[in-house]
């Protein structure tokens, strides 16, 4: 029996992994702020996850009691993967670079807040499972 599994835990893990990926992408953007012709990258995940969750919640889902049963409705556990996109269309500096340090720093702070909230949620979920197992 795997206690740390299920659709909600997998989505939480995916969001934490995406936050880590976003941290690396923003750090790369900041490191190359003065590199000529560098184009900034961004991570897309939240909007894609929201679309997937809306699609799953609006459909009828059948209860499977055996692995040989057919799926009814969207299959649960389908994970959305983050996508890294590069903005090739804009120019911010004279050296054809499009990194805006103020924007990158604000996104870095926002990502840090999201990461902290996700870790708090993960700790809460683990604490609740511990309470159930220990009966206190």
C-alpha positions as CSV (number, residue, x, y, z in Angstrom):
1,X,0.0,0.0,0.0
2,X,1.5,3.3,-1.1
3,X,0.4,6.1,1.1
4,X,1.8,8.9,-0.9
5,X,0.0,8.2,-4.1
6,X,-3.2,9.3,-5.8
7,X,-4.2,12.0,-8.2
8,X,-4.1,14.9,-5.7
9,X,-0.6,13.9,-4.5
10,X,0.7,13.4,-8.0
11,X,-0.6,16.9,-9.0
12,X,1.0,18.4,-5.9
13,X,4.3,16.7,-6.8
14,X,4.0,17.9,-10.4
15,X,3.4,21.5,-9.2
16,X,6.5,21.2,-6.9
17,X,8.6,19.8,-9.8
18,X,7.3,22.7,-12.0
19,X,8.3,25.2,-9.4
20,X,11.8,23.8,-9.4
21,X,12.0,23.9,-13.2
22,X,10.7,27.5,-13.2
23,X,13.4,28.4,-10.7
24,X,16.1,27.1,-13.0
25,X,14.6,28.8,-16.1
26,X,14.4,32.2,-14.3
27,X,17.9,31.8,-12.9
28,X,19.1,31.1,-16.5
29,X,17.3,34.2,-17.7
30,X,18.9,36.4,-15.0
31,X,22.4,34.9,-15.6
32,X,22.1,35.8,-19.3
33,X,20.6,39.3,-18.8
34,X,23.7,40.8,-20.5
35,X,24.3,38.2,-23.2
36,X,23.8,39.5,-26.7
37,X,20.9,37.9,-28.7
38,X,19.7,35.9,-25.7
39,X,16.0,35.2,-25.6
40,X,14.2,34.6,-22.3
41,X,12.3,31.4,-21.6
42,X,9.2,30.8,-19.5
43,X,7.5,27.7,-18.0
44,X,3.8,27.0,-18.8
45,X,2.0,24.7,-16.4
46,X,-0.8,26.3,-14.3
47,X,-3.1,27.1,-17.2
48,X,-2.7,23.6,-18.7
49,X,-3.4,22.0,-15.3
50,X,-6.5,24.1,-14.8
51,X,-7.8,23.1,-18.2
52,X,-7.1,19.4,-17.4
53,X,-8.9,19.7,-14.1
54,X,-11.9,21.4,-15.6
55,X,-12.1,18.7,-18.3
56,X,-12.0,16.0,-15.6
57,X,-14.5,17.6,-13.3
58,X,-17.2,18.2,-15.9
59,X,-17.4,14.6,-17.0
60,X,-19.0,11.5,-15.6
61,X,-16.3,9.1,-14.3
62,X,-17.1,5.5,-13.8
63,X,-15.9,3.6,-10.7
64,X,-13.4,0.8,-11.6
65,X,-13.3,-2.1,-9.1
66,X,-11.0,-4.3,-11.3
67,X,-8.1,-3.5,-13.6
68,X,-9.9,-5.3,-16.4
69,X,-12.9,-2.9,-16.4
70,X,-13.2,-0.3,-19.1
71,X,-12.6,3.4,-18.3
72,X,-15.7,5.5,-18.3
73,X,-14.9,9.2,-18.7
74,X,-11.5,10.7,-18.7
75,X,-8.8,8.6,-17.2
76,X,-7.7,9.8,-13.8
77,X,-4.1,10.3,-13.1
78,X,-3.2,11.8,-16.4
79,X,-0.5,14.2,-15.7
80,X,0.2,17.5,-17.3
81,X,3.8,18.2,-18.1
82,X,5.3,21.7,-17.9
83,X,6.5,23.2,-21.1
84,X,9.4,25.6,-21.5
85,X,8.8,28.2,-24.2
86,X,11.2,30.8,-25.5
87,X,10.0,34.3,-26.4
88,X,11.6,35.0,-29.8
89,X,9.4,37.9,-30.7
90,X,10.4,40.7,-28.3
91,X,13.5,42.8,-27.8
92,X,14.2,44.6,-24.6
93,X,17.8,45.9,-24.9
94,X,20.0,47.3,-27.7
95,X,21.9,44.0,-27.9
96,X,18.7,42.2,-29.0
97,X,18.3,40.6,-25.6
98,X,14.7,40.4,-24.1
99,X,15.4,39.9,-20.4
100,X,13.8,42.5,-18.1
101,X,15.6,42.2,-14.7
102,X,12.7,43.7,-12.8
103,X,10.2,41.3,-14.3
104,X,12.5,38.3,-13.7
105,X,13.1,39.3,-10.1
106,X,9.3,39.7,-9.4
107,X,8.7,36.3,-11.1
108,X,11.5,34.8,-8.9
109,X,9.8,36.1,-5.8
110,X,6.4,34.9,-6.9
111,X,7.7,31.4,-7.7
112,X,9.4,31.3,-4.2
113,X,6.0,32.0,-2.6
114,X,4.3,29.4,-4.6
115,X,7.0,26.8,-3.8
116,X,6.6,27.6,-0.1
117,X,2.8,27.2,-0.2
118,X,3.1,23.9,-2.1
119,X,5.6,22.6,0.5
120,X,3.2,23.6,3.3
121,X,0.4,21.8,1.6
122,X,2.6,18.7,1.2
123,X,3.5,18.8,4.9
124,X,-0.2,19.2,5.8
125,X,-1.2,16.2,3.7
126,X,1.6,14.0,5.3
127,X,0.6,15.2,8.8
128,X,-3.1,14.3,8.1
129,X,-2.1,10.8,7.0
130,X,0.1,10.4,10.1
131,X,-2.9,11.4,12.3
132,X,-5.1,8.8,10.6
133,X,-2.5,6.1,11.0
134,X,-1.7,6.8,14.6
135,X,-5.3,7.5,15.6
136,X,-4.6,10.7,17.4
